[in-house]
Amino acid sequence: MASKVKSQSVSTAHFRRDIDQFLMQVANGQQIRVKLNGKIHVEILNEKKVKELRRRARLNPKIREWFESWQETQDILSDPVMMDGIRRSEEDIKAGRLLTLDQLKARLGFDD
């Protein structure tokens, strides 16, 4: 059974300032969580831990589901076009630029 991985949460400013130190900690098996605006934004694991998670995911359906979700999240976070779309959508919501389902149907020409 794998040993529990130590985890540390840091702000983006702290991470940027001491990135070399944090990358060495990750290389030594520590998990680093980088916070943006007080929320975990990025989680950094070393390759050994990722391989262990992949192996465990093949053996356990719950872990597989979690790992696949984690991988999808990483894909979204690393896609600048998708992230730009999410940011613009959040701005639309904050500005009240929303449609009800009925308004959307009418705009698209769907009749009830």
N, C-alpha and C positions, 0 to 999 in steps of 0.2 A: 504494500500500500504506500502511496506517495505521501511525503511529509507535507505538512501545512506550509504554504508559502507566506512569507511575511509580506505585508502590504503597507504602503505609505501613500497618503494623499497630499498633494502640494498644489499651490497656485501656479498659474501659467507663468507669472513673473518669476517665481522662485525656480520653476523648472528651467526657464530660459537662462537664468543667471548661472545655475549649477548643472547644466545639461550633461556635461562630461561625468560628473559624480553620479547622477541618476542613471545614466546608461551603464556605468560600471556596476551599480547596484542591481540593475536588471540582468546584466550578464552573470552576476553571482546568484541569481535566482529570486531576487526580490521583485515584487509587483509594484509598479508605480501608477498611481491614478492622478491625472492632471485635471484640476478643477478650473472651470471658466465660469465667472459670476457665481461662485459658490457651489456649482454643481459639477459632478464628475463628467468630464467631456471626453477624455481619452484614457484608456487603460493600456499600459505597456507591459508585455510579458516577453520572456526570452523564448527562443525557438524551442528549447527543450520542453518548456511548459506547454507551448502550443501543440507540440507533437504528442505530449501526454494527454492533453485534452482531446485531440483527434482520436487517439487510441481508445480512451474511455468512452468517447461518444459512440464509437462503433459497438461497444458492449452494452451500453445502457440507453434505452430510448429517451429517458428524460434528459440525460446529459447531451445526447445527440440533438434534441430539440433546442436546448439552451445554446449549444455551440453553433448550430446553424443560424440561430437568431443573432448571436454575437457576430458571426461572420457577415451576415447581411447588414448589420449596423455598421461594421467597419467599411463595407463596400459603399454604403451611402455616405458616410463621413468623408471618404476619400474621393468622392465624385464631385468636383467643383460645380458642374452644371446642376446636378441634383440639389446640392446644398444651396445654390443661388435660388433655385425654384422654391425651396422650403422657406428661405429667408423672405422672399417676395410674398409668399402666401401668408406668412406670419404678419408682415406689414399690412397686407390687405385685410386680415382679420382685425388687427388693432385699429385700422382706419374705418372699419365698418363696411368695407366693400364686399358684401356677402349677398347671396341669392337664396331664397327659399327653394325647395324642390319644385313647387308650382311655378315660380318665376323662371327657373332653369328650363323646365319642360316647355313653357310658353316661348322662351327665347330660342329653343332648339326646334320649335315647331311640332312638338308632340301634343296630341289632343287626348283628353281623357275619355 
